[in-house]
Amino acid sequence: MTAQNALGKAISYLASNWIKLVRNTEAGYLPIDNNAAERAIRPFVIGRKNWLFSDTPKGAMASDPLYSLVETAKANGQEPYAWLRHALERLPQATSVEDYEALLPWNCSLASPR
């Protein structure tokens, strides 16, 4: 039996999500929300109606990898254009796992733009 008032609904919600809520206290490094990810994609969500090819599901799927690369570069302290240019110029010469890993934004140390 569940209560139909607001307090009863809140307690039912708490009980059904208890394991998820406790997990955050067990692993304190886990963020309690995804606000950082939401903020990162906000410019794309706001602008997508104005961008070529993003007005269809196929267009959005085609642009997703590029957006992911740009945001990954930003999250790792890289200027997206500089990092993409660096990685794409060196990608054809990569032949080993180590070569590819060296191109990842968290492994690159590009000179900061002046």
TIVO-2410 file (N, C-alpha, C; in nm, 3 decimals):
# residues 114
REC num residu      c1      c2      c3 atome chaine
REC   1      M   0.084  -0.119   0.000     N      A
REC   1      M   0.000   0.000   0.000    CA      A
REC   1      M   0.089   0.125   0.000     C      A
REC   2      T   0.061   0.217  -0.089     N      A
REC   2      T   0.137   0.342  -0.094    CA      A
REC   2      T   0.045   0.458  -0.063     C      A
REC   3      A   0.102   0.556   0.003     N      A
REC   3      A   0.025   0.675   0.037    CA      A
REC   3      A   0.007   0.760  -0.088     C      A
REC   4      Q  -0.107   0.825  -0.098     N      A
REC   4      Q  -0.137   0.905  -0.216    CA      A
REC   4      Q  -0.106   1.053  -0.197     C      A
REC   5      N  -0.070   1.093  -0.075     N      A
REC   5      N  -0.039   1.234  -0.055    CA      A
REC   5      N   0.107   1.262  -0.095     C      A
REC   6      A   0.144   1.387  -0.095     N      A
REC   6      A   0.277   1.426  -0.142    CA      A
REC   6      A   0.388   1.364  -0.059     C      A
REC   7      L   0.372   1.359   0.072     N      A
REC   7      L   0.474   1.301   0.159    CA      A
REC   7      L   0.489   1.151   0.131     C      A
REC   8      G   0.378   1.083   0.114     N      A
REC   8      G   0.382   0.940   0.084    CA      A
REC   8      G   0.451   0.912  -0.048     C      A
REC   9      K   0.424   0.995  -0.149     N      A
REC   9      K   0.489   0.979  -0.279    CA      A
REC   9      K   0.639   1.004  -0.268     C      A
REC  10      A   0.677   1.105  -0.189     N      A
REC  10      A   0.819   1.135  -0.171    CA      A
REC  10      A   0.890   1.020  -0.101     C      A
REC  11      I   0.828   0.963   0.001     N      A
REC  11      I   0.888   0.851   0.073    CA      A
REC  11      I   0.897   0.728  -0.018     C      A
REC  12      S   0.797   0.703  -0.097     N      A
REC  12      S   0.801   0.591  -0.192    CA      A
REC  12      S   0.914   0.610  -0.293     C      A
REC  13      Y   0.930   0.732  -0.342     N      A
REC  13      Y   1.037   0.762  -0.437    CA      A
REC  13      Y   1.173   0.738  -0.371     C      A
REC  14      L   1.188   0.787  -0.249     N      A
REC  14      L   1.312   0.769  -0.175    CA      A
REC  14      L   1.343   0.621  -0.157     C      A
REC  15      A   1.244   0.544  -0.116     N      A
REC  15      A   1.264   0.400  -0.094    CA      A
REC  15      A   1.302   0.328  -0.223     C      A
REC  16      S   1.240   0.364  -0.333     N      A
REC  16      S   1.269   0.294  -0.458    CA      A
REC  16      S   1.404   0.334  -0.517     C      A
REC  17      N   1.460   0.445  -0.475     N      A
REC  17      N   1.589   0.492  -0.526    CA      A
REC  17      N   1.699   0.488  -0.421     C      A
REC  18      W   1.675   0.420  -0.311     N      A
REC  18      W   1.769   0.421  -0.199    CA      A
REC  18      W   1.909   0.374  -0.239     C      A
REC  19      I   1.918   0.267  -0.316     N      A
REC  19      I   2.049   0.213  -0.355    CA      A
REC  19      I   2.128   0.317  -0.433     C      A
REC  20      K   2.063   0.389  -0.522     N      A
REC  20      K   2.131   0.492  -0.601    CA      A
REC  20      K   2.177   0.607  -0.513     C      A
REC  21      L   2.094   0.644  -0.416     N      A
REC  21      L   2.129   0.755  -0.328    CA      A
REC  21      L   2.246   0.718  -0.236     C      A
REC  22      V   2.247   0.597  -0.187     N      A
REC  22      V   2.354   0.552  -0.098    CA      A
REC  22      V   2.484   0.539  -0.175     C      A
REC  23      R   2.477   0.501  -0.301     N      A
REC  23      R   2.597   0.484  -0.383    CA      A
REC  23      R   2.680   0.612  -0.387     C      A
REC  24      N   2.614   0.725  -0.391     N      A
REC  24      N   2.684   0.853  -0.395    CA      A
REC  24      N   2.762   0.876  -0.266     C      A
REC  25      T   2.710   0.834  -0.153     N      A
REC  25      T   2.783   0.853  -0.027    CA      A
REC  25      T   2.897   0.754  -0.015     C      A
REC  26      E   2.884   0.636  -0.076     N      A
REC  26      E   2.991   0.537  -0.072    CA      A
REC  26      E   3.108   0.576  -0.162     C      A
REC  27      A   3.080   0.641  -0.271     N      A
REC  27      A   3.182   0.684  -0.366    CA      A
REC  27      A   3.169   0.835  -0.381     C      A
REC  28      G   3.229   0.908  -0.290     N      A
REC  28      G   3.212   1.053  -0.285    CA      A
REC  28      G   3.262   1.128  -0.406     C      A
REC  29      Y   3.345   1.066  -0.487     N      A
REC  29      Y   3.396   1.132  -0.607    CA      A
REC  29      Y   3.292   1.137  -0.718     C      A
REC  30      L   3.185   1.058  -0.706     N      A
REC  30      L   3.081   1.059  -0.808    CA      A
REC  30      L   2.997   1.185  -0.795     C      A
REC  31      P   2.975   1.256  -0.904     N      A
REC  31      P   2.889   1.375  -0.896    CA      A
REC  31      P   2.744   1.334  -0.869     C      A
REC  32      I   2.673   1.416  -0.796     N      A
REC  32      I   2.535   1.385  -0.763    CA      A
REC  32      I   2.441   1.423  -0.877     C      A
REC  33      D   2.493   1.498  -0.973     N      A
REC  33      D   2.411   1.538  -1.088    CA      A
REC  33      D   2.497   1.538  -1.214     C      A
REC  34      N   2.436   1.568  -1.325     N      A
REC  34      N   2.511   1.574  -1.451    CA      A
REC  34      N   2.510   1.716  -1.507     C      A
REC  35      N   2.509   1.814  -1.418     N      A
REC  35      N   2.503   1.954  -1.461    CA      A
REC  35      N   2.619   1.993  -1.552     C      A
REC  36      A   2.740   1.941  -1.524     N      A
REC  36      A   2.855   1.976  -1.609    CA      A
REC  36      A   2.832   1.930  -1.753     C      A
REC  37      A   2.780   1.809  -1.769     N      A
REC  37      A   2.752   1.759  -1.904    CA      A
REC  37      A   2.641   1.840  -1.970     C      A
REC  38      E   2.538   1.872  -1.892     N      A
REC  38      E   2.427   1.952  -1.947    CA      A
REC  38      E   2.476   2.089  -1.993     C      A
REC  39      R   2.562   2.153  -1.914     N      A
REC  39      R   2.616   2.284  -1.952    CA      A
REC  39      R   2.703   2.273  -2.077     C      A
REC  40      A   2.778   2.162  -2.088     N      A
REC  40      A   2.868   2.146  -2.202    CA      A
REC  40      A   2.791   2.133  -2.333     C      A
REC  41      I   2.676   2.068  -2.332     N      A
REC  41      I   2.602   2.049  -2.457    CA      A
REC  41      I   2.501   2.160  -2.483     C      A
REC  42      R   2.481   2.249  -2.389     N      A
REC  42      R   2.382   2.355  -2.405    CA      A
REC  42      R   2.400   2.439  -2.532     C      A
REC  43      P   2.523   2.484  -2.565     N      A
REC  43      P   2.537   2.563  -2.688    CA      A
REC  43      P   2.491   2.488  -2.813     C      A
REC  44      F   2.514   2.357  -2.816     N      A
REC  44      F   2.474   2.278  -2.932    CA      A
REC  44      F   2.323   2.262  -2.938     C      A
REC  45      V   2.262   2.244  -2.824     N      A
REC  45      V   2.116   2.229  -2.820    CA      A
REC  45      V   2.048   2.358  -2.862     C      A
REC  46      I   2.100   2.470  -2.816     N      A
REC  46      I   2.042   2.600  -2.850    CA      A
REC  46      I   2.060   2.632  -2.998     C      A
REC  47      G   2.177   2.600  -3.053     N      A
REC  47      G   2.206   2.639  -3.189    CA      A
REC  47      G   2.171   2.540  -3.297     C      A
REC  48      R   2.133   2.419  -3.260     N      A
REC  48      R   2.117   2.314  -3.363    CA      A
REC  48      R   2.013   2.345  -3.469     C      A
REC  49      K   1.911   2.423  -3.436     N      A
REC  49      K   1.809   2.455  -3.536    CA      A
REC  49      K   1.866   2.543  -3.648     C      A
REC  50      N   1.973   2.613  -3.617     N      A
REC  50      N   2.033   2.702  -3.715    CA      A
REC  50      N   2.145   2.636  -3.795     C      A
REC  51      W   2.183   2.516  -3.759     N      A
REC  51      W   2.297   2.454  -3.822    CA      A
REC  51      W   2.255   2.356  -3.930     C      A
REC  52      L   2.329   2.360  -4.038     N      A
REC  52      L   2.303   2.273  -4.151    CA      A
REC  52      L   2.313   2.127  -4.109     C      A
REC  53      F   2.222   2.044  -4.154     N      A
REC  53      F   2.216   1.900  -4.135    CA      A
REC  53      F   2.167   1.856  -3.997     C      A
REC  54      S   2.158   1.945  -3.900     N      A
REC  54      S   2.114   1.902  -3.767    CA      A
REC  54      S   1.963   1.907  -3.752     C      A
REC  55      D   1.891   1.930  -3.860     N      A
REC  55      D   1.746   1.936  -3.850    CA      A
REC  55      D   1.681   1.800  -3.871     C      A
REC  56      T   1.762   1.697  -3.891     N      A
REC  56      T   1.710   1.561  -3.907    CA      A
REC  56      T   1.786   1.469  -3.812     C      A
REC  57      P   1.729   1.355  -3.777     N      A
REC  57      P   1.801   1.260  -3.692    CA      A
REC  57      P   1.935   1.216  -3.752     C      A
REC  58      K   1.938   1.193  -3.885     N      A
REC  58      K   2.064   1.154  -3.948    CA      A
REC  58      K   2.168   1.266  -3.940     C      A
REC  59      G   2.123   1.388  -3.959     N      A
REC  59      G   2.214   1.501  -3.949    CA      A
REC  59      G   2.269   1.517  -3.809     C      A
REC  60      A   2.183   1.500  -3.710     N      A
REC  60      A   2.228   1.510  -3.571    CA      A
REC  60      A   2.328   1.399  -3.539     C      A
REC  61      M   2.299   1.278  -3.588     N      A
REC  61      M   2.391   1.167  -3.563    CA      A
REC  61      M   2.525   1.189  -3.633     C      A
REC  62      A   2.523   1.254  -3.746     N      A
REC  62      A   2.647   1.283  -3.818    CA      A
REC  62      A   2.731   1.387  -3.745     C      A
REC  63      S   2.668   1.480  -3.678     N      A
REC  63      S   2.742   1.586  -3.609    CA      A
REC  63      S   2.782   1.547  -3.466     C      A
REC  64      D   2.719   1.446  -3.411     N      A
REC  64      D   2.750   1.405  -3.274    CA      A
REC  64      D   2.898   1.374  -3.249     C      A
REC  65      P   2.964   1.297  -3.335     N      A
REC  65      P   3.106   1.268  -3.307    CA      A
REC  65      P   3.192   1.393  -3.300     C      A
REC  66      L   3.166   1.490  -3.386     N      A
REC  66      L   3.244   1.613  -3.383    CA      A
REC  66      L   3.219   1.690  -3.253     C      A
REC  67      Y   3.093   1.700  -3.211     N      A
REC  67      Y   3.062   1.768  -3.086    CA      A
REC  67      Y   3.129   1.697  -2.969     C      A
REC  68      S   3.130   1.566  -2.973     N      A
REC  68      S   3.194   1.489  -2.866    CA      A
REC  68      S   3.344   1.517  -2.860     C      A
REC  69      L   3.408   1.522  -2.976     N      A
REC  69      L   3.551   1.553  -2.980    CA      A
REC  69      L   3.580   1.693  -2.927     C      A
REC  70      V   3.499   1.789  -2.968     N      A
REC  70      V   3.518   1.928  -2.923    CA      A
REC  70      V   3.503   1.938  -2.771     C      A
REC  71      E   3.399   1.878  -2.717     N      A
REC  71      E   3.376   1.887  -2.573    CA      A
REC  71      E   3.479   1.808  -2.494     C      A
REC  72      T   3.528   1.698  -2.549     N      A
REC  72      T   3.634   1.622  -2.482    CA      A
REC  72      T   3.763   1.703  -2.478     C      A
REC  73      A   3.793   1.772  -2.586     N      A
REC  73      A   3.911   1.859  -2.588    CA      A
REC  73      A   3.898   1.969  -2.483     C      A
REC  74      K   3.782   2.033  -2.477     N      A
REC  74      K   3.760   2.139  -2.378    CA      A
REC  74      K   3.774   2.086  -2.236     C      A
REC  75      A   3.716   1.968  -2.210     N      A
REC  75      A   3.719   1.909  -2.076    CA      A
REC  75      A   3.862   1.875  -2.034     C      A
REC  76      N   3.951   1.860  -2.131     N      A
REC  76      N   4.090   1.827  -2.100    CA      A
REC  76      N   4.184   1.945  -2.119     C      A
REC  77      G   4.127   2.064  -2.120     N      A
REC  77      G   4.207   2.186  -2.123    CA      A
REC  77      G   4.270   2.218  -2.257     C      A
REC  78      Q   4.219   2.160  -2.363     N      A
REC  78      Q   4.272   2.188  -2.496    CA      A
REC  78      Q   4.182   2.287  -2.570     C      A
REC  79      E   4.243   2.368  -2.653     N      A
REC  79      E   4.164   2.454  -2.742    CA      A
REC  79      E   4.119   2.362  -2.855     C      A
REC  80      P   3.988   2.344  -2.875     N      A
REC  80      P   3.939   2.242  -2.967    CA      A
REC  80      P   3.997   2.247  -3.108     C      A
REC  81      Y   4.002   2.364  -3.169     N      A
REC  81      Y   4.053   2.372  -3.306    CA      A
REC  81      Y   4.200   2.329  -3.312     C      A
REC  82      A   4.279   2.379  -3.220     N      A
REC  82      A   4.422   2.345  -3.220    CA      A
REC  82      A   4.443   2.196  -3.197     C      A
REC  83      W   4.368   2.139  -3.104     N      A
REC  83      W   4.384   1.996  -3.077    CA      A
REC  83      W   4.337   1.911  -3.195     C      A
REC  84      L   4.221   1.945  -3.253     N      A
REC  84      L   4.172   1.869  -3.369    CA      A
REC  84      L   4.271   1.876  -3.485     C      A
REC  85      R   4.323   1.994  -3.510     N      A
REC  85      R   4.421   2.008  -3.618    CA      A
REC  85      R   4.544   1.923  -3.589     C      A
REC  86      H   4.595   1.932  -3.467     N      A
REC  86      H   4.711   1.853  -3.425    CA      A
REC  86      H   4.684   1.703  -3.446     C      A
REC  87      A   4.570   1.656  -3.396     N      A
REC  87      A   4.538   1.513  -3.403    CA      A
REC  87      A   4.516   1.468  -3.547     C      A
REC  88      L   4.441   1.545  -3.624     N      A
REC  88      L   4.410   1.504  -3.760    CA      A
REC  88      L   4.532   1.508  -3.853     C      A
REC  89      E   4.626   1.598  -3.825     N      A
REC  89      E   4.748   1.602  -3.906    CA      A
REC  89      E   4.837   1.482  -3.878     C      A
REC  90      R   4.833   1.430  -3.756     N      A
REC  90      R   4.920   1.319  -3.718    CA      A
REC  90      R   4.854   1.182  -3.730     C      A
REC  91      L   4.724   1.181  -3.743     N      A
REC  91      L   4.649   1.055  -3.750    CA      A
REC  91      L   4.694   0.962  -3.863     C      A
REC  92      P   4.721   1.012  -3.984     N      A
REC  92      P   4.762   0.921  -4.091    CA      A
REC  92      P   4.894   0.848  -4.064     C      A
REC  93      Q   4.980   0.907  -3.982     N      A
REC  93      Q   5.109   0.842  -3.952    CA      A
REC  93      Q   5.099   0.746  -3.834     C      A
REC  94      A   4.989   0.744  -3.761     N      A
REC  94      A   4.975   0.656  -3.645    CA      A
REC  94      A   4.965   0.512  -3.691     C      A
REC  95      T   5.044   0.425  -3.628     N      A
REC  95      T   5.044   0.284  -3.666    CA      A
REC  95      T   5.028   0.190  -3.548     C      A
REC  96      S   5.040   0.241  -3.426     N      A
REC  96      S   5.030   0.155  -3.308    CA      A
REC  96      S   4.931   0.215  -3.209     C      A
REC  97      V   4.895   0.135  -3.112     N      A
REC  97      V   4.805   0.183  -3.006    CA      A
REC  97      V   4.867   0.302  -2.936     C      A
REC  98      E   4.997   0.297  -2.913     N      A
REC  98      E   5.065   0.409  -2.847    CA      A
REC  98      E   5.058   0.537  -2.929     C      A
REC  99      D   5.068   0.523  -3.060     N      A
REC  99      D   5.057   0.640  -3.148    CA      A
REC  99      D   4.919   0.704  -3.136     C      A
REC 100      Y   4.815   0.619  -3.135     N      A
REC 100      Y   4.678   0.671  -3.123    CA      A
REC 100      Y   4.654   0.732  -2.985     C      A
REC 101      E   4.703   0.665  -2.882     N      A
REC 101      E   4.685   0.717  -2.746    CA      A
REC 101      E   4.755   0.851  -2.727     C      A
REC 102      A   4.866   0.871  -2.795     N      A
REC 102      A   4.939   0.998  -2.785    CA      A
REC 102      A   4.858   1.114  -2.843     C      A
REC 103      L   4.761   1.084  -2.928     N      A
REC 103      L   4.680   1.189  -2.989    CA      A
REC 103      L   4.559   1.228  -2.905     C      A
REC 104      L   4.529   1.153  -2.801     N      A
REC 104      L   4.413   1.184  -2.717    CA      A
REC 104      L   4.435   1.317  -2.645     C      A
REC 105      P   4.330   1.394  -2.625     N      A
REC 105      P   4.348   1.528  -2.569    CA      A
REC 105      P   4.411   1.530  -2.430     C      A
REC 106      W   4.392   1.426  -2.352     N      A
REC 106      W   4.453   1.424  -2.218    CA      A
REC 106      W   4.599   1.382  -2.222     C      A
REC 107      N   4.647   1.338  -2.340     N      A
REC 107      N   4.788   1.301  -2.354    CA      A
REC 107      N   4.868   1.404  -2.432     C      A
REC 108      C   4.803   1.500  -2.494     N      A
REC 108      C   4.870   1.602  -2.574    CA      A
REC 108      C   4.910   1.719  -2.486     C      A
REC 109      S   5.024   1.777  -2.518     N      A
REC 109      S   5.065   1.900  -2.451    CA      A
REC 109      S   5.097   2.002  -2.559     C      A
REC 110      L   4.993   2.062  -2.610     N      A
REC 110      L   5.010   2.162  -2.715    CA      A
REC 110      L   5.049   2.294  -2.652     C      A
REC 111      A   5.128   2.371  -2.725     N      A
REC 111      A   5.165   2.503  -2.677    CA      A
REC 111      A   5.038   2.589  -2.675     C      A
REC 112      S   5.019   2.661  -2.567     N      A
REC 112      S   4.899   2.745  -2.557    CA      A
REC 112      S   4.908   2.861  -2.655     C      A
REC 113      P   4.794   2.897  -2.717     N      A
REC 113      P   4.795   3.008  -2.815    CA      A
REC 113      P   4.827   3.141  -2.749     C      A
REC 114      R   4.896   3.226  -2.824     N      A
REC 114      R   4.935   3.358  -2.770    CA      A
REC 114      R   4.850   3.467  -2.826     C      A
***
